[in-house]
């Protein structure tokens, strides 16, 4: 089965998080190990189809620094 989706490919996870935050037009994710920004509706379809991906989030540590964490789907 082939599933098509819109994506903005990014050079790094940091770039994906910044792009998603600045544009407000999608979620920062890793698909196939590649960081990108994908519209939420497309991510919902991918999740329903069983495609594995991970959401990216900035997590504030107890010392005030930030670390990128992933939340896997499927």
mmCIF file of the N, C-alpha and C atoms, coordinates in Angstrom:
data_MODEL
# 
_entry.id   MODEL 
# 
loop_
_atom_site.group_PDB 
_atom_site.id 
_atom_site.type_symbol 
_atom_site.label_atom_id 
_atom_site.label_alt_id 
_atom_site.label_comp_id 
_atom_site.label_asym_id 
_atom_site.label_entity_id 
_atom_site.label_seq_id 
_atom_site.pdbx_PDB_ins_code 
_atom_site.Cartn_x 
_atom_site.Cartn_y 
_atom_site.Cartn_z 
_atom_site.occupancy 
_atom_site.B_iso_or_equiv 
_atom_site.pdbx_formal_charge 
_atom_site.auth_seq_id 
_atom_site.auth_comp_id 
_atom_site.auth_asym_id 
_atom_site.auth_atom_id 
_atom_site.pdbx_PDB_model_num 
ATOM 1   N N  . UNK A 1 1  ? 0.836  -1.171 0.000  1.00 0.00 ? 1  UNK A N  1 
ATOM 2   C CA . UNK A 1 1  ? 0.000  0.000  0.000  1.00 0.00 ? 1  UNK A CA 1 
ATOM 3   C C  . UNK A 1 1  ? 0.887  1.242  0.000  1.00 0.00 ? 1  UNK A C  1 
ATOM 4   N N  . UNK A 1 2  ? 0.563  2.184  -0.819 1.00 0.00 ? 2  UNK A N  1 
ATOM 5   C CA . UNK A 1 2  ? 1.303  3.438  -0.884 1.00 0.00 ? 2  UNK A CA 1 
ATOM 6   C C  . UNK A 1 2  ? 0.474  4.538  -0.243 1.00 0.00 ? 2  UNK A C  1 
ATOM 7   N N  . UNK A 1 3  ? 1.101  5.280  0.650  1.00 0.00 ? 3  UNK A N  1 
ATOM 8   C CA . UNK A 1 3  ? 0.435  6.394  1.324  1.00 0.00 ? 3  UNK A CA 1 
ATOM 9   C C  . UNK A 1 3  ? 1.221  7.658  1.014  1.00 0.00 ? 3  UNK A C  1 
ATOM 10  N N  . UNK A 1 4  ? 0.556  8.649  0.510  1.00 0.00 ? 4  UNK A N  1 
ATOM 11  C CA . UNK A 1 4  ? 1.212  9.918  0.231  1.00 0.00 ? 4  UNK A CA 1 
ATOM 12  C C  . UNK A 1 4  ? 0.868  10.911 1.332  1.00 0.00 ? 4  UNK A C  1 
ATOM 13  N N  . UNK A 1 5  ? 1.800  11.798 1.601  1.00 0.00 ? 5  UNK A N  1 
ATOM 14  C CA . UNK A 1 5  ? 1.594  12.826 2.612  1.00 0.00 ? 5  UNK A CA 1 
ATOM 15  C C  . UNK A 1 5  ? 2.469  14.024 2.276  1.00 0.00 ? 5  UNK A C  1 
ATOM 16  N N  . UNK A 1 6  ? 2.065  15.177 2.780  1.00 0.00 ? 6  UNK A N  1 
ATOM 17  C CA . UNK A 1 6  ? 2.846  16.395 2.588  1.00 0.00 ? 6  UNK A CA 1 
ATOM 18  C C  . UNK A 1 6  ? 3.902  16.461 3.678  1.00 0.00 ? 6  UNK A C  1 
ATOM 19  N N  . UNK A 1 7  ? 5.082  16.935 3.339  1.00 0.00 ? 7  UNK A N  1 
ATOM 20  C CA . UNK A 1 7  ? 6.136  17.067 4.336  1.00 0.00 ? 7  UNK A CA 1 
ATOM 21  C C  . UNK A 1 7  ? 7.137  18.132 3.915  1.00 0.00 ? 7  UNK A C  1 
ATOM 22  N N  . UNK A 1 8  ? 7.660  18.808 4.908  1.00 0.00 ? 8  UNK A N  1 
ATOM 23  C CA . UNK A 1 8  ? 8.789  19.713 4.714  1.00 0.00 ? 8  UNK A CA 1 
ATOM 24  C C  . UNK A 1 8  ? 9.979  19.012 5.351  1.00 0.00 ? 8  UNK A C  1 
ATOM 25  N N  . UNK A 1 9  ? 10.924 18.584 4.542  1.00 0.00 ? 9  UNK A N  1 
ATOM 26  C CA . UNK A 1 9  ? 12.091 17.880 5.053  1.00 0.00 ? 9  UNK A CA 1 
ATOM 27  C C  . UNK A 1 9  ? 13.047 18.883 5.686  1.00 0.00 ? 9  UNK A C  1 
ATOM 28  N N  . UNK A 1 10 ? 13.635 18.513 6.807  1.00 0.00 ? 10 UNK A N  1 
ATOM 29  C CA . UNK A 1 10 ? 14.521 19.400 7.557  1.00 0.00 ? 10 UNK A CA 1 
ATOM 30  C C  . UNK A 1 10 ? 15.893 18.751 7.715  1.00 0.00 ? 10 UNK A C  1 
ATOM 31  N N  . UNK A 1 11 ? 16.896 19.583 7.977  1.00 0.00 ? 11 UNK A N  1 
ATOM 32  C CA . UNK A 1 11 ? 18.262 19.090 8.136  1.00 0.00 ? 11 UNK A CA 1 
ATOM 33  C C  . UNK A 1 11 ? 18.511 18.453 9.495  1.00 0.00 ? 11 UNK A C  1 
ATOM 34  N N  . UNK A 1 12 ? 17.723 18.847 10.501 1.00 0.00 ? 12 UNK A N  1 
ATOM 35  C CA . UNK A 1 12 ? 17.929 18.321 11.846 1.00 0.00 ? 12 UNK A CA 1 
ATOM 36  C C  . UNK A 1 12 ? 16.615 18.331 12.615 1.00 0.00 ? 12 UNK A C  1 
ATOM 37  N N  . UNK A 1 13 ? 16.613 17.649 13.756 1.00 0.00 ? 13 UNK A N  1 
ATOM 38  C CA . UNK A 1 13 ? 15.424 17.660 14.605 1.00 0.00 ? 13 UNK A CA 1 
ATOM 39  C C  . UNK A 1 13 ? 15.155 19.066 15.137 1.00 0.00 ? 13 UNK A C  1 
ATOM 40  N N  . UNK A 1 14 ? 16.221 19.794 15.451 1.00 0.00 ? 14 UNK A N  1 
ATOM 41  C CA . UNK A 1 14 ? 16.070 21.177 15.915 1.00 0.00 ? 14 UNK A CA 1 
ATOM 42  C C  . UNK A 1 14 ? 15.405 22.026 14.846 1.00 0.00 ? 14 UNK A C  1 
ATOM 43  N N  . UNK A 1 15 ? 15.838 21.890 13.606 1.00 0.00 ? 15 UNK A N  1 
ATOM 44  C CA . UNK A 1 15 ? 15.226 22.638 12.505 1.00 0.00 ? 15 UNK A CA 1 
ATOM 45  C C  . UNK A 1 15 ? 13.748 22.293 12.360 1.00 0.00 ? 15 UNK A C  1 
ATOM 46  N N  . UNK A 1 16 ? 13.409 21.021 12.490 1.00 0.00 ? 16 UNK A N  1 
ATOM 47  C CA . UNK A 1 16 ? 12.014 20.600 12.367 1.00 0.00 ? 16 UNK A CA 1 
ATOM 48  C C  . UNK A 1 16 ? 11.163 21.228 13.472 1.00 0.00 ? 16 UNK A C  1 
ATOM 49  N N  . UNK A 1 17 ? 11.653 21.209 14.700 1.00 0.00 ? 17 UNK A N  1 
ATOM 50  C CA . UNK A 1 17 ? 10.926 21.823 15.808 1.00 0.00 ? 17 UNK A CA 1 
ATOM 51  C C  . UNK A 1 17 ? 10.739 23.319 15.591 1.00 0.00 ? 17 UNK A C  1 
ATOM 52  N N  . UNK A 1 18 ? 11.788 23.989 15.153 1.00 0.00 ? 18 UNK A N  1 
ATOM 53  C CA . UNK A 1 18 ? 11.705 25.433 14.919 1.00 0.00 ? 18 UNK A CA 1 
ATOM 54  C C  . UNK A 1 18 ? 10.751 25.751 13.771 1.00 0.00 ? 18 UNK A C  1 
ATOM 55  N N  . UNK A 1 19 ? 10.819 24.979 12.692 1.00 0.00 ? 19 UNK A N  1 
ATOM 56  C CA . UNK A 1 19 ? 9.950  25.215 11.539 1.00 0.00 ? 19 UNK A CA 1 
ATOM 57  C C  . UNK A 1 19 ? 8.484  25.014 11.929 1.00 0.00 ? 19 UNK A C  1 
ATOM 58  N N  . UNK A 1 20 ? 8.193  23.926 12.648 1.00 0.00 ? 20 UNK A N  1 
ATOM 59  C CA . UNK A 1 20 ? 6.815  23.647 13.063 1.00 0.00 ? 20 UNK A CA 1 
ATOM 60  C C  . UNK A 1 20 ? 6.295  24.750 13.971 1.00 0.00 ? 20 UNK A C  1 
ATOM 61  N N  . UNK A 1 21 ? 7.132  25.212 14.885 1.00 0.00 ? 21 UNK A N  1 
ATOM 62  C CA . UNK A 1 21 ? 6.727  26.268 15.810 1.00 0.00 ? 21 UNK A CA 1 
ATOM 63  C C  . UNK A 1 21 ? 6.491  27.585 15.074 1.00 0.00 ? 21 UNK A C  1 
ATOM 64  N N  . UNK A 1 22 ? 7.391  27.930 14.179 1.00 0.00 ? 22 UNK A N  1 
ATOM 65  C CA . UNK A 1 22 ? 7.294  29.212 13.470 1.00 0.00 ? 22 UNK A CA 1 
ATOM 66  C C  . UNK A 1 22 ? 6.154  29.241 12.453 1.00 0.00 ? 22 UNK A C  1 
ATOM 67  N N  . UNK A 1 23 ? 5.936  28.124 11.771 1.00 0.00 ? 23 UNK A N  1 
ATOM 68  C CA . UNK A 1 23 ? 4.924  28.116 10.712 1.00 0.00 ? 23 UNK A CA 1 
ATOM 69  C C  . UNK A 1 23 ? 3.529  27.806 11.248 1.00 0.00 ? 23 UNK A C  1 
ATOM 70  N N  . UNK A 1 24 ? 3.459  27.004 12.303 1.00 0.00 ? 24 UNK A N  1 
ATOM 71  C CA . UNK A 1 24 ? 2.163  26.587 12.832 1.00 0.00 ? 24 UNK A CA 1 
ATOM 72  C C  . UNK A 1 24 ? 1.377  25.719 11.866 1.00 0.00 ? 24 UNK A C  1 
ATOM 73  N N  . UNK A 1 25 ? 2.059  25.125 10.897 1.00 0.00 ? 25 UNK A N  1 
ATOM 74  C CA . UNK A 1 25 ? 1.370  24.365 9.849  1.00 0.00 ? 25 UNK A CA 1 
ATOM 75  C C  . UNK A 1 25 ? 1.673  22.879 9.876  1.00 0.00 ? 25 UNK A C  1 
ATOM 76  N N  . UNK A 1 26 ? 2.032  22.352 11.027 1.00 0.00 ? 26 UNK A N  1 
ATOM 77  C CA . UNK A 1 26 ? 2.303  20.929 11.098 1.00 0.00 ? 26 UNK A CA 1 
ATOM 78  C C  . UNK A 1 26 ? 3.005  20.574 12.378 1.00 0.00 ? 26 UNK A C  1 
ATOM 79  N N  . UNK A 1 27 ? 3.360  19.303 12.471 1.00 0.00 ? 27 UNK A N  1 
ATOM 80  C CA . UNK A 1 27 ? 4.028  18.756 13.644 1.00 0.00 ? 27 UNK A CA 1 
ATOM 81  C C  . UNK A 1 27 ? 5.427  18.299 13.262 1.00 0.00 ? 27 UNK A C  1 
ATOM 82  N N  . UNK A 1 28 ? 6.377  18.508 14.160 1.00 0.00 ? 28 UNK A N  1 
ATOM 83  C CA . UNK A 1 28 ? 7.733  18.019 13.956 1.00 0.00 ? 28 UNK A CA 1 
ATOM 84  C C  . UNK A 1 28 ? 7.756  16.526 14.265 1.00 0.00 ? 28 UNK A C  1 
ATOM 85  N N  . UNK A 1 29 ? 8.248  15.734 13.316 1.00 0.00 ? 29 UNK A N  1 
ATOM 86  C CA . UNK A 1 29 ? 8.269  14.283 13.467 1.00 0.00 ? 29 UNK A CA 1 
ATOM 87  C C  . UNK A 1 29 ? 9.527  13.693 12.843 1.00 0.00 ? 29 UNK A C  1 
ATOM 88  N N  . UNK A 1 30 ? 9.774  12.427 13.183 1.00 0.00 ? 30 UNK A N  1 
ATOM 89  C CA . UNK A 1 30 ? 10.758 11.613 12.488 1.00 0.00 ? 30 UNK A CA 1 
ATOM 90  C C  . UNK A 1 30 ? 10.000 10.521 11.757 1.00 0.00 ? 30 UNK A C  1 
ATOM 91  N N  . UNK A 1 31 ? 10.203 10.422 10.461 1.00 0.00 ? 31 UNK A N  1 
ATOM 92  C CA . UNK A 1 31 ? 9.642  9.334  9.667  1.00 0.00 ? 31 UNK A CA 1 
ATOM 93  C C  . UNK A 1 31 ? 10.812 8.684  8.947  1.00 0.00 ? 31 UNK A C  1 
ATOM 94  N N  . UNK A 1 32 ? 10.984 7.402  9.180  1.00 0.00 ? 32 UNK A N  1 
ATOM 95  C CA . UNK A 1 32 ? 12.136 6.713  8.595  1.00 0.00 ? 32 UNK A CA 1 
ATOM 96  C C  . UNK A 1 32 ? 13.455 7.308  9.049  1.00 0.00 ? 32 UNK A C  1 
ATOM 97  N N  . UNK A 1 33 ? 13.479 7.868  10.257 1.00 0.00 ? 33 UNK A N  1 
ATOM 98  C CA . UNK A 1 33 ? 14.692 8.474  10.797 1.00 0.00 ? 33 UNK A CA 1 
ATOM 99  C C  . UNK A 1 33 ? 14.989 9.859  10.280 1.00 0.00 ? 33 UNK A C  1 
ATOM 100 N N  . UNK A 1 34 ? 14.125 10.390 9.436  1.00 0.00 ? 34 UNK A N  1 
ATOM 101 C CA . UNK A 1 34 ? 14.342 11.709 8.840  1.00 0.00 ? 34 UNK A CA 1 
ATOM 102 C C  . UNK A 1 34 ? 13.447 12.751 9.519  1.00 0.00 ? 34 UNK A C  1 
ATOM 103 N N  . UNK A 1 35 ? 14.037 13.887 9.967  1.00 0.00 ? 35 UNK A N  1 
ATOM 104 C CA . UNK A 1 35 ? 13.227 14.937 10.575 1.00 0.00 ? 35 UNK A CA 1 
ATOM 105 C C  . UNK A 1 35 ? 12.444 15.714 9.521  1.00 0.00 ? 35 UNK A C  1 
ATOM 106 N N  . UNK A 1 36 ? 11.179 15.978 9.840  1.00 0.00 ? 36 UNK A N  1 
ATOM 107 C CA . UNK A 1 36 ? 10.326 16.723 8.916  1.00 0.00 ? 36 UNK A CA 1 
ATOM 108 C C  . UNK A 1 36 ? 9.149  17.318 9.652  1.00 0.00 ? 36 UNK A C  1 
ATOM 109 N N  . UNK A 1 37 ? 8.433  18.183 8.956  1.00 0.00 ? 37 UNK A N  1 
ATOM 110 C CA . UNK A 1 37 ? 7.200  18.785 9.470  1.00 0.00 ? 37 UNK A CA 1 
ATOM 111 C C  . UNK A 1 37 ? 6.070  18.299 8.570  1.00 0.00 ? 37 UNK A C  1 
ATOM 112 N N  . UNK A 1 38 ? 5.048  17.713 9.198  1.00 0.00 ? 38 UNK A N  1 
ATOM 113 C CA . UNK A 1 38 ? 3.940  17.097 8.467  1.00 0.00 ? 38 UNK A CA 1 
ATOM 114 C C  . UNK A 1 38 ? 2.623  17.606 9.050  1.00 0.00 ? 38 UNK A C  1 
ATOM 115 N N  . UNK A 1 39 ? 1.649  17.939 8.193  1.00 0.00 ? 39 UNK A N  1 
ATOM 116 C CA . UNK A 1 39 ? 0.344  18.375 8.704  1.00 0.00 ? 39 UNK A CA 1 
ATOM 117 C C  . UNK A 1 39 ? -0.305 17.307 9.587  1.00 0.00 ? 39 UNK A C  1 
ATOM 118 N N  . UNK A 1 40 ? -1.004 17.745 10.629 1.00 0.00 ? 40 UNK A N  1 
ATOM 119 C CA . UNK A 1 40 ? -1.639 16.836 11.590 1.00 0.00 ? 40 UNK A CA 1 
ATOM 120 C C  . UNK A 1 40 ? -2.585 15.856 10.907 1.00 0.00 ? 40 UNK A C  1 
ATOM 121 N N  . UNK A 1 41 ? -3.363 16.308 9.940  1.00 0.00 ? 41 UNK A N  1 
ATOM 122 C CA . UNK A 1 41 ? -4.306 15.414 9.249  1.00 0.00 ? 41 UNK A CA 1 
ATOM 123 C C  . UNK A 1 41 ? -3.567 14.268 8.561  1.00 0.00 ? 41 UNK A C  1 
ATOM 124 N N  . UNK A 1 42 ? -2.417 14.554 7.961  1.00 0.00 ? 42 UNK A N  1 
ATOM 125 C CA . UNK A 1 42 ? -1.625 13.499 7.319  1.00 0.00 ? 42 UNK A CA 1 
ATOM 126 C C  . UNK A 1 42 ? -1.060 12.535 8.354  1.00 0.00 ? 42 UNK A C  1 
ATOM 127 N N  . UNK A 1 43 ? -0.638 13.052 9.505  1.00 0.00 ? 43 UNK A N  1 
ATOM 128 C CA . UNK A 1 43 ? -0.121 12.185 10.563 1.00 0.00 ? 43 UNK A CA 1 
ATOM 129 C C  . UNK A 1 43 ? -1.215 11.272 11.103 1.00 0.00 ? 43 UNK A C  1 
ATOM 130 N N  . UNK A 1 44 ? -2.424 11.786 11.211 1.00 0.00 ? 44 UNK A N  1 
ATOM 131 C CA . UNK A 1 44 ? -3.543 10.947 11.656 1.00 0.00 ? 44 UNK A CA 1 
ATOM 132 C C  . UNK A 1 44 ? -3.763 9.784  10.688 1.00 0.00 ? 44 UNK A C  1 
ATOM 133 N N  . UNK A 1 45 ? -3.691 10.075 9.380  1.00 0.00 ? 45 UNK A N  1 
ATOM 134 C CA . UNK A 1 45 ? -3.857 9.015  8.377  1.00 0.00 ? 45 UNK A CA 1 
ATOM 135 C C  . UNK A 1 45 ? -2.722 7.997  8.454  1.00 0.00 ? 45 UNK A C  1 
ATOM 136 N N  . UNK A 1 46 ? -1.493 8.470  8.644  1.00 0.00 ? 46 UNK A N  1 
ATOM 137 C CA . UNK A 1 46 ? -0.352 7.560  8.754  1.00 0.00 ? 46 UNK A CA 1 
ATOM 138 C C  . UNK A 1 46 ? -0.491 6.659  9.984  1.00 0.00 ? 46 UNK A C  1 
ATOM 139 N N  . UNK A 1 47 ? -0.920 7.239  11.103 1.00 0.00 ? 47 UNK A N  1 
ATOM 140 C CA . UNK A 1 47 ? -1.100 6.444  12.324 1.00 0.00 ? 47 UNK A CA 1 
ATOM 141 C C  . UNK A 1 47 ? -2.180 5.383  12.129 1.00 0.00 ? 47 UNK A C  1 
ATOM 142 N N  . UNK A 1 48 ? -3.285 5.772  11.502 1.00 0.00 ? 48 UNK A N  1 
ATOM 143 C CA . UNK A 1 48 ? -4.370 4.817  11.253 1.00 0.00 ? 48 UNK A CA 1 
ATOM 144 C C  . UNK A 1 48 ? -3.926 3.679  10.340 1.00 0.00 ? 48 UNK A C  1 
ATOM 145 N N  . UNK A 1 49 ? -3.004 3.964  9.421  1.00 0.00 ? 49 UNK A N  1 
ATOM 146 C CA . UNK A 1 49 ? -2.512 2.950  8.487  1.00 0.00 ? 49 UNK A CA 1 
ATOM 147 C C  . UNK A 1 49 ? -1.410 2.084  9.106  1.00 0.00 ? 49 UNK A C  1 
ATOM 148 N N  . UNK A 1 50 ? -0.997 2.416  10.336 1.00 0.00 ? 50 UNK A N  1 
ATOM 149 C CA . UNK A 1 50 ? 0.023  1.624  11.008 1.00 0.00 ? 50 UNK A CA 1 
ATOM 150 C C  . UNK A 1 50 ? 1.449  2.000  10.682 1.00 0.00 ? 50 UNK A C  1 
ATOM 151 N N  . UNK A 1 51 ? 1.641  3.153  10.062 1.00 0.00 ? 51 UNK A N  1 
ATOM 152 C CA . UNK A 1 51 ? 2.990  3.613  9.728  1.00 0.00 ? 51 UNK A CA 1 
ATOM 153 C C  . UNK A 1 51 ? 3.673  4.090  11.012 1.00 0.00 ? 51 UNK A C  1 
ATOM 154 N N  . UNK A 1 52 ? 4.900  3.647  11.223 1.00 0.00 ? 52 UNK A N  1 
ATOM 155 C CA . UNK A 1 52 ? 5.645  4.060  12.400 1.00 0.00 ? 52 UNK A CA 1 
ATOM 156 C C  . UNK A 1 52 ? 6.307  5.410  12.201 1.00 0.00 ? 52 UNK A C  1 
ATOM 157 N N  . UNK A 1 53 ? 6.185  6.283  13.194 1.00 0.00 ? 53 UNK A N  1 
ATOM 158 C CA . UNK A 1 53 ? 6.866  7.574  13.202 1.00 0.00 ? 53 UNK A CA 1 
ATOM 159 C C  . UNK A 1 53 ? 6.955  8.031  14.642 1.00 0.00 ? 53 UNK A C  1 
ATOM 160 N N  . UNK A 1 54 ? 7.642  9.132  14.888 1.00 0.00 ? 54 UNK A N  1 
ATOM 161 C CA . UNK A 1 54 ? 7.770  9.658  16.246 1.00 0.00 ? 54 UNK A CA 1 
ATOM 162 C C  . UNK A 1 54 ? 7.607  11.174 16.231 1.00 0.00 ? 54 UNK A C  1 
ATOM 163 N N  . UNK A 1 55 ? 6.795  11.665 17.156 1.00 0.00 ? 55 UNK A N  1 
ATOM 164 C CA . UNK A 1 55 ? 6.675  13.107 17.358 1.00 0.00 ? 55 UNK A CA 1 
ATOM 165 C C  . UNK A 1 55 ? 7.939  13.605 18.050 1.00 0.00 ? 55 UNK A C  1 
ATOM 166 N N  . UNK A 1 56 ? 8.325  14.847 17.772 1.00 0.00 ? 56 UNK A N  1 
ATOM 167 C CA . UNK A 1 56 ? 9.476  15.477 18.411 1.00 0.00 ? 56 UNK A CA 1 
ATOM 168 C C  . UNK A 1 56 ? 8.991  16.567 19.365 1.00 0.00 ? 56 UNK A C  1 
ATOM 169 N N  . UNK A 1 57 ? 9.608  16.631 20.533 1.00 0.00 ? 57 UNK A N  1 
ATOM 170 C CA . UNK A 1 57 ? 9.268  17.657 21.521 1.00 0.00 ? 57 UNK A CA 1 
ATOM 171 C C  . UNK A 1 57 ? 10.535 18.170 22.192 1.00 0.00 ? 57 UNK A C  1 
ATOM 172 N N  . UNK A 1 58 ? 10.525 19.455 22.567 1.00 0.00 ? 58 UNK A N  1 
ATOM 173 C CA . UNK A 1 58 ? 11.558 20.022 23.424 1.00 0.00 ? 58 UNK A CA 1 
ATOM 174 C C  . UNK A 1 58 ? 11.136 19.771 24.860 1.00 0.00 ? 58 UNK A C  1 
ATOM 175 N N  . UNK A 1 59 ? 11.995 19.140 25.636 1.00 0.00 ? 59 UNK A N  1 
ATOM 176 C CA . UNK A 1 59 ? 11.702 18.842 27.045 1.00 0.00 ? 59 UNK A CA 1 
ATOM 177 C C  . UNK A 1 59 ? 12.677 19.620 27.920 1.00 0.00 ? 59 UNK A C  1 
ATOM 178 N N  . UNK A 1 60 ? 12.129 20.412 28.845 1.00 0.00 ? 60 UNK A N  1 
ATOM 179 C CA . UNK A 1 60 ? 12.994 21.169 29.750 1.00 0.00 ? 60 UNK A CA 1 
ATOM 180 C C  . UNK A 1 60 ? 13.469 20.265 30.889 1.00 0.00 ? 60 UNK A C  1 
ATOM 181 N N  . UNK A 1 61 ? 14.776 20.202 31.047 1.00 0.00 ? 61 UNK A N  1 
ATOM 182 C CA . UNK A 1 61 ? 15.377 19.385 32.097 1.00 0.00 ? 61 UNK A CA 1 
ATOM 183 C C  . UNK A 1 61 ? 15.365 20.155 33.419 1.00 0.00 ? 61 UNK A C  1 
ATOM 184 N N  . UNK A 1 62 ? 15.647 19.470 34.521 1.00 0.00 ? 62 UNK A N  1 
ATOM 185 C CA . UNK A 1 62 ? 15.611 20.102 35.842 1.00 0.00 ? 62 UNK A CA 1 
ATOM 186 C C  . UNK A 1 62 ? 16.638 21.225 35.989 1.00 0.00 ? 62 UNK A C  1 
ATOM 187 N N  . UNK A 1 63 ? 17.713 21.187 35.199 1.00 0.00 ? 63 UNK A N  1 
ATOM 188 C CA . UNK A 1 63 ? 18.725 22.247 35.268 1.00 0.00 ? 63 UNK A CA 1 
ATOM 189 C C  . UNK A 1 63 ? 18.413 23.422 34.344 1.00 0.00 ? 63 UNK A C  1 
ATOM 190 N N  . UNK A 1 64 ? 17.259 23.378 33.668 1.00 0.00 ? 64 UNK A N  1 
ATOM 191 C CA . UNK A 1 64 ? 16.857 24.467 32.781 1.00 0.00 ? 64 UNK A CA 1 
ATOM 192 C C  . UNK A 1 64 ? 17.280 24.286 31.334 1.00 0.00 ? 64 UNK A C  1 
ATOM 193 N N  . UNK A 1 65 ? 18.105 23.286 31.052 1.00 0.00 ? 65 UNK A N  1 
ATOM 194 C CA . UNK A 1 65 ? 18.500 23.028 29.666 1.00 0.00 ? 65 UNK A CA 1 
ATOM 195 C C  . UNK A 1 65 ? 17.366 22.268 28.971 1.00 0.00 ? 65 UNK A C  1 
ATOM 196 N N  . UNK A 1 66 ? 17.465 22.193 27.655 1.00 0.00 ? 66 UNK A N  1 
ATOM 197 C CA . UNK A 1 66 ? 16.452 21.494 26.876 1.00 0.00 ? 66 UNK A CA 1 
ATOM 198 C C  . UNK A 1 66 ? 17.053 20.283 26.179 1.00 0.00 ? 66 UNK A C  1 
ATOM 199 N N  . UNK A 1 67 ? 16.231 19.256 26.028 1.00 0.00 ? 67 UNK A N  1 
ATOM 200 C CA . UNK A 1 67 ? 16.626 18.047 25.309 1.00 0.00 ? 67 UNK A CA 1 
ATOM 201 C C  . UNK A 1 67 ? 15.486 17.659 24.394 1.00 0.00 ? 67 UNK A C  1 
ATOM 202 N N  . UNK A 1 68 ? 15.785 17.267 23.176 1.00 0.00 ? 68 UNK A N  1 
ATOM 203 C CA . UNK A 1 68 ? 14.760 16.805 22.251 1.00 0.00 ? 68 UNK A CA 1 
ATOM 204 C C  . UNK A 1 68 ? 14.423 15.365 22.605 1.00 0.00 ? 68 UNK A C  1 
ATOM 205 N N  . UNK A 1 69 ? 13.121 15.110 22.773 1.00 0.00 ? 69 UNK A N  1 
ATOM 206 C CA . UNK A 1 69 ? 12.650 13.756 23.061 1.00 0.00 ? 69 UNK A CA 1 
ATOM 207 C C  . UNK A 1 69 ? 11.705 13.324 21.946 1.00 0.00 ? 69 UNK A C  1 
ATOM 208 N N  . UNK A 1 70 ? 11.589 12.017 21.765 1.00 0.00 ? 70 UNK A N  1 
ATOM 209 C CA . UNK A 1 70 ? 10.664 11.479 20.763 1.00 0.00 ? 70 UNK A CA 1 
ATOM 210 C C  . UNK A 1 70 ? 9.573  10.682 21.441 1.00 0.00 ? 70 UNK A C  1 
ATOM 211 N N  . UNK A 1 71 ? 8.400  10.734 20.839 1.00 0.00 ? 71 UNK A N  1 
ATOM 212 C CA . UNK A 1 71 ? 7.254  9.944  21.297 1.00 0.00 ? 71 UNK A CA 1 
ATOM 213 C C  . UNK A 1 71 ? 6.817  9.088  20.124 1.00 0.00 ? 71 UNK A C  1 
ATOM 214 N N  . UNK A 1 72 ? 7.122  7.779  20.182 1.00 0.00 ? 72 UNK A N  1 
ATOM 215 C CA . UNK A 1 72 ? 6.822  6.903  19.045 1.00 0.00 ? 72 UNK A CA 1 
ATOM 216 C C  . UNK A 1 72 ? 5.339  6.619  18.877 1.00 0.00 ? 72 UNK A C  1 
ATOM 217 N N  . UNK A 1 73 ? 4.956  6.461  17.627 1.00 0.00 ? 73 UNK A N  1 
ATOM 218 C CA . UNK A 1 73 ? 3.583  6.080  17.253 1.00 0.00 ? 73 UNK A CA 1 
ATOM 219 C C  . UNK A 1 73 ? 3.717  4.823  16.405 1.00 0.00 ? 73 UNK A C  1 
ATOM 220 N N  . UNK A 1 74 ? 2.906  3.819  16.735 1.00 0.00 ? 74 UNK A N  1 
ATOM 221 C CA . UNK A 1 74 ? 2.918  2.522  16.036 1.00 0.00 ? 74 UNK A CA 1 
ATOM 222 C C  . UNK A 1 74 ? 4.278  1.876  16.138 1.00 0.00 ? 74 UNK A C  1 
# 
